Amino acid sequence: MSSPFPGMDPYLEGELWMEFHDRLANQISEQLLKSLPERYTALLNKHYWLDDGALEIVSDARSGFYPDVHVVEASRAQEALAEYVVAAPPEQVLELVSPVPQEIPALSVEIRDVAERRLVTVIEILSPGNKRGKGWEQYNDKRAELLLTRTHLVEIDLLRAGKRIRLIGELPDAPYFCFLSRVQRRPRTQVFAIALREKLPTIPIPLLRPDPDVALDLQAAVAACFNLVHYERLLDYTQPPPLPELSAEDWTWAQEKVRAAGFAKQNGG
């Protein structure tokens, strides 16, 4: 079995996101390595984003998405608080959580020219850490620097929540996006708006001239993640997906998809 949804699975936007994020980067790299001309390679690059969303962890797990490292830190903080409260009456103790920024590791894909090791194209998969707070500012600053180079930039945003990248003009009303900034077309950025009910697109990945684009089938990459990990066994389809809430129409559609795939009965016991 696989995801009950034809495109992006909104249930992945919760606690499994960072696992899926890096798995997707691996699948994108593997897919491109099969189609790139011999003069190129597609490498994984680990980098770090600041995430100051720790308050979302201890208040309401559905109030946002978060990487697994936050769960560990929040748990330690709660254990320390529990030990302290034992030594003093509860009415005399008030402790709140400080939102200390965390450095969150994430993978991107880099297409490089083999002969000169030149960076040709960067493929970023946006994460919660770079869609809010200081991480969002940090990402946009780094993005602005990259746009001043001769490197193509592809950005994949499969998260409904959080801020979008900085662009001049209004984006279409859509839950998911892909953005393509070609060196030759800057400052213009091509926008791929993706509806919840449609398959993820196949997007062009630009290379050095005169080499033609290679195709990246995003839906195939996500399906490969499901086939490998079987996220459908880990996601609770009996509950609403992570926030933000779906519209009434989309929620009804999502329930129908879940029921048709047999997940509601399977996960609900």
GUTI-576607 format. One record per residue (C-alpha): residue in one letter; x, y, z. Coordinates in steps of 0.5 Angstrom, whole numbers, plus 2048, in hexadecimal, padded with zeros to 3 digits. Example, Ala and Ser with C-alpha at 12.3 -4.5 7.8 and 13.67 -1.06 7.14 Angstrom:
A8197F7810
S81B7FE80E
***
This chain:
M800800800
S8028077FF
S7FF80E801
P7F880F800
F7F98167FD
P7FA8177F5
G80081C7F7
M80381F7FD
D80081B804
P7FF821809
Y7FF81C80E
L80781C80D
E80782380F
G808821817
E80D81E81B
L80F819815
W81181F811
M818820812
E819818811
F81581980A
H81981F808
D82081C808
R81D816805
L81A81A800
A82181D7FE
N8248167FE
Q81F8147F9
I81F81A7F5
S82781A7F4
E8268127F2
Q8218147ED
L8258197EA
L82C8157EA
K8288107E5
S8268167E0
L82C81B7E1
P83181B7DB
E8388187DD
R83B81F7DE
Y8378207E4
T83581D7EB
A83081E7F0
L83381F7F7
L82F81F7FE
N831825802
K83082680A
H82F82D80C
Y82C830813
W826834814
L82483881A
D81D83681D
D81A83A823
G813836823
A814832829
L80E83582C
E80A832827
I80C82B82A
V80A82C831
S80482F830
D80082B82B
A803826826
R7FE828821
S80082F821
G80682E81C
F80B82981A
Y81282881D
P81882481C
D81981E821
V81F822824
H81A826827
V81682182A
V81D81F82E
E81E825830
A817827833
S817820836
R81D82283A
A81A82883C
Q81482583F
E818820843
A81C825846
L816829848
A81382384B
E81982284F
Y819829852
V812829853
V812823858
A81782785C
A81282D85D
P80A82E85D
P80782F856
E804836859
Q80B83985A
V80E837853
L80D83A84C
E811838846
L81083983F
V814837839
S81983C836
P81983B82E
V82083A82D
P822839826
Q824832823
E82983181E
I82582C819
P829827814
A82582780D
L827824807
S827827800
V8298257F9
E82F8287F5
I8308277EE
R8388287EC
D83C8287E6
V8418227E7
A8478247E4
E84782B7E7
R8438297ED
R83F8307EC
L8388317EF
V8338317EA
T82C8307ED
V82A8307F4
I82382C7F6
E82082E7FD
I81B82B800
L818830805
S81782E80C
P813830812
G81A833815
N81B83880F
K81383A80E
R81383E815
G81684281A
K81E843819
G81E83D815
W81A840810
E81E847810
Q82584380F
Y82283F809
N820845806
D827848807
K82A842804
R8268417FE
A8278497FD
E82F8477FC
L82E8417F8
L8298457F3
L82F84A7F2
T8338447EF
R8338407E9
T83083A7EC
H8298387EB
L8248377F1
V81E8327F1
E81A8337F8
I81582D7FA
D80F8307FF
L80B82A801
L80982D807
R802831808
A80483480E
G80983A80F
K80C84080B
R80D83F803
I814841800
R8148497FF
L81284B7F8
I80F8517F5
G8088507F3
E80284B7F6
L8028447F6
P7FD8407F3
D7F883D7F9
A7FB8367F9
P7FE8317FF
Y80482F7FC
F8098327F7
C8108317F3
F8148377F1
L8198387EB
S81E83D7EB
R82283C7E5
V8298407E4
Q8278437DD
R8208457E0
R8218497E6
P81E84C7EA
R8188497E7
T8168427EA
Q81283D7E7
V80C83B7EC
F8098347EC
A8038347F0
I80182D7F3
A7F982C7F5
L7F88277FB
R7F48227F6
E7F98227F0
K7FF81E7EF
L8068217F0
P8098247EA
T80F8227E6
I8138287E6
P81982A7E2
I82082A7E5
P82582F7E1
L82C82D7E0
L8328317DC
R8308347D5
P8308317D0
D82E82A7D4
P8268297D4
D8228297DB
V8218227DE
A81A8207E1
L81981F7E8
D81381B7E9
L81181E7F0
Q80B8197F1
A80F8137EF
A8148157F5
V80F8167FA
A80C80F7F8
A81380C7F9
C81480F800
F80D80B801
N80F8057FE
L816805802
V813807809
H80C805809
Y80A80C80C
E80280980B
R804805811
L80680A816
L801810814
D7FB810818
Y7F5811813
T7F0811818
Q7F181881A
P7F281F816
P7F8820813
P7FD825816
L7FB82D816
P7F9831813
E7F282E812
L7F082C80C
S7EA82F809
A7E382C80A
E7E3829803
D7EA827803
W7E9823809
T7E3820807
W7E781E800
A7ED81B805
Q7E9817809
E7E6814803
K7ED812800
V7EF80F807
R7E880B807
A7E9809800
A7F0806801
G7EE803808
F7F280780C
A7ED809811
K7EB802813
Q7F2800813
N7F5805818
G7EE80681C
G7EE7FE81D
***
